[in-house]
Amino acid sequence: MRFHPTRFAVATRFTLIEHGRNRFAMILVGLFVPVWTTLAYLAMPDTPARMRLRATGETLSPHGNELTEISGALNAVTLITGFMMFAATFSGSGFDRRLAMAGYPRAHLVLAKVTALALVSAAVAAYATAVTCLAWTPRQPLLLAAALFCAGLTYGALGVGFGSLLRREVEGMFAIVMTSIIDLALQNPITSSGADNPVMRYLPSYGAMQASTAAGFSTSPVPGYLAIELTWFAAASLVALVGFRRSTRSSLPLTARTLPGPGSGKAGLPTPHPAATSSAVASDTETH
């Protein structure tokens, strides 16, 4: 299939407009990130917590409040990106289905969602990193931002998958919240005695947690753990792609789509004309 920049740009614009209309998500970005990370920093004692970081093999003694703030930043980023992608996918599934049935290439719709996810994750990760640096200075701020970005990608892809596969909004919200809470609470050595358990490496944000902890308290680069997080993103994206294809397929039975209606005199439904796609976009723009 040929790549059409105009179709990709149109699909991306509509996806970003959908995110911009989610005012609650904008409030979460503006308030939840600084409030949650600041409370995590202020509420926890600054007593050094001795721990062994698997990513570097070093034994570290970071302040408990700084370590908890990193976990809080990851929790905030994963919740917000997961919520934003779920909400956009869930509310826009009917629009995407009509576009696909009108002949709009699914590949362009998927690429538009990936582009929007990358932009959202980058913005939220940069904001969370800036908020963290206001309280204390991580050893590697850029690595911290990269770890938060990768975690956002993973949970954003999960949000797309939940939005495509689950039938009710409350189910998707509960799935995102509980996944993030369980995932990150078990990995925080301040709140979990089993944070060093080998089972933790199979959690979705394990790579991001290791990389962000190294960013905060070590000078060692850990590209392998960012790669682990990107592997989780790829796996979540595969699930999201399957769900997206399922949600945008025609709900009509095969016979209804291929056999002529009574008295129609036609062998089947005509191939969608490019004008049909434009009409579908224009019609939905007025009501979307």
N, C-alpha and C positions, 0 to 999 in steps of 0.2 A: 504494500500500500504506500502510495506517495504521501510525503509529508507536505501539508499545505499550511504555510505560516499564518495566513489570514484566519483560517478555521481554528488553528491553535490559539491565536491571539484573542479571537472572539470567545472561545470556550474559557480561556484563562480570565478574561475580563468578567464574565458572568460569575465565575467561581469566586473571584475576589469581591465582587459586589455582594454576593451571598454572605461572605464572611463579614463584610463591613456592616451589613444590616443586623448582625448579631450583637446588639448593644450590650447584652449581659456579658458576653465574652470580652468586650472591650473594657467593661468595668472590672472584670476579673483580672485582666492583664494589668490595668492601672493600679488596682488596690490589693488584690489577693497576693500578688508576688511580693511586694514590699512588706505587707502586714505579716504574712506567714513567715517569711525568712527573718524578719526582725524579731518576732515573738520567739522563734526558735533560738535565736542568738541571745536574747535577753533572759528567757526563762530558764535556760540550762546553765548549770554552773560552769565556770571556766577551769575546773580542775583538769589537769592533763589526764588523758585516757591512753594508756599504753596499748598498742595494737601492732600487729604485723600486717603490712600491706602486701598482698599477694602479687600485685602488679609489678612491684619493684623488688620484693624480697627484703625490704627494709623494716626495721622495728621503729615505729614512730610514737611520739607522745604528744599528739595535738590537743589543744584545748577542747573540752567537751562541747562548748557552745559553738565553736567554729565548725567542728565536725557535724554537729546537728544542723547548722545552717546550710551546709552543703546538701545534706539529705533533704532539708526543707525546700531548697531551690530546685532540686531534681523533682521532688513531689509536685511543686507548683507548675513547673514546665510541662511535666507529663500530663497532669490533670487538664491544664488549659489547652494544650494542643490536641489532646485526645477528645476533649469536649467540643472544641471548635470544628474539628474534622467530622466528628460524629453528627453534630447538629446540621452542618452544611450538607452532608450526605443524606441524612434522614429526611430533611425537609425538601431537598432537591431531587430526590429519587424519581418522582413523577416527571419532573422536567427533563431529567437525563433520559428517561425511558422514551418520552415523546420525541426527543431529538434523535435518539438512536433509531427509532422506528421510521422517522422521516428521512433517514439516510445519512445522518451526521456520523462520521467515523468514530467508533468507540475509542480508537487509539488516541485521537486528539482530546477526547474528554478525559481519558486517563492521564495523559501528559499534563493537562491543565490542572488536575487535582494534585499531581506530584509537584508541579511548580508552586501552586498555592501552599502546599504543605511545607515546602522548603522555605518559602518566604515567611510564613507564620512562625516556623520553628526558629529561624534565624533571628527574627525580631524579638521573640519572647526570650530566647537564650541570651541575646545581647543585653536585654533589659535586666534579666535576673543576675547576670554577671556584674553589671554596673551597680545594682543594689547591694550585692555581696561585697563589692570593693569599697562601699561606703563605710562598712563596719570594720573590716580588716582587709589586709592585702594578701591574697593568695600568691604562692610562689610562681605559678604559671597561669596568669589570667586567660591567655588565649586558649590554653588547653582546657581550662574550665568551661569556657564558652563552647568549645568544640564538643565536649562531653555532653553538655546540656542540649546542644543542637542535635546530636545523634539520638539522645533519649527522646527528644521531641519528635523526631522523625519516626521512631519506632511506635510511640503511642499515637501519633497522628495516623499512621497506617492502620493500627488497631482500631482507631475510631472510625475510619472508612469501612473497615471490615464489619464492625458492629452495626454501623448505620445501614449497611447493605443487607445484612443477614437477619437482624433482629426486627421484630414486627412492631414493638412498642418502644416509645422513647424512654420510659422509665427503666426498661431492661438494659438499654445501652448505657445510660448514665450510671446505673448501679455497677455494671460490668467494668466500666472505666475506673470508677472511684475505688472499687474493691481491689482491682488488679494493681493499681498504683500504690495503694496503702499497704497491701500485703507484701508486694515486691520490695518496697523501699524500707519498710519498718523492720523486716527480717534482716536487712543488710547493715543496719546502723548498729555498730558495736556498743553505743551508749544505751540503746533500748532493747537490744536483743543479745542474749548470751550465746546464741547459735550463729552469730554473724560470720564466724570462721568455718562453718560447716561446708564441706565440699559441695553439698546440694545447692548452695547459694549461687554457684556459677551457672546454674541452669535457669535463673530468673531473667526476665526480659531486660532489666536495666543493670545487670551485673557489670557489663563492660563499662557503662557510663559511670557507675558508682566507683569502680576502681580507678578510672581515668580522672574523675573529678577529685577524688581524694588525693591522688598523686599530684594533681594540679595545685591543690591547696597547701600541701605539706612536704612536697618533694621537688627536686629539680630534675628528676629522671623523666625522659620522654617515654610514653607508653602507647605507641601507635597500634600495637597489637590489640589492645583493649578497646580502642575506638573501632578497630576492624570487627571485633566480636559484636559490638553494638550495631554496626552496620549490617552484620549477618542477621541479627534479629530483625532489623528493619526490612531486609530482603524477604525473610520468611513471613513477616506480617503483611508485606506488600502482596505476596502471592495469595494469601488468604483474602485480602481486600480485593484483588483482581477477580478472583473467583466469585466473590460476593457481588461485585459490581456487574459482572457479566450476567449473573443470575437475576439481579434486580432490574436490568435494562432489557431483558429479553421480552418478547411479546407474550402477553398472557393468554392470547387466543390459541386454541388448539390447532395442531398442524393442519387438519382438514379444513378448518375455517380460513386458514391463510392461503391454501393452495387450490381448493376446489371452488368452482364458480357458484355464485348464488343463484337462486331460482329466477329464471328468466333473464339472467344477466347477459348470457351469450358470450361470456369471457372465460378464458382458460385459467384465470387466477388474478391476483392483485397485481396492478402495474408496478413497474420499477419506480421508486420515488424519484421525482424530478428535483433537480437542485433548488427550484423555487419552493418546493415543499418544505425543505429545511429552513429557508429564510422565513417562510410563513409561520412555521412552528416557533422559531426564535422570537419573531415579532409579536406573535400572539401571547407567548408566555412572558415576554418582557413587560407587557401592559398589566398583567395580573400577578407577576411573581414578586 
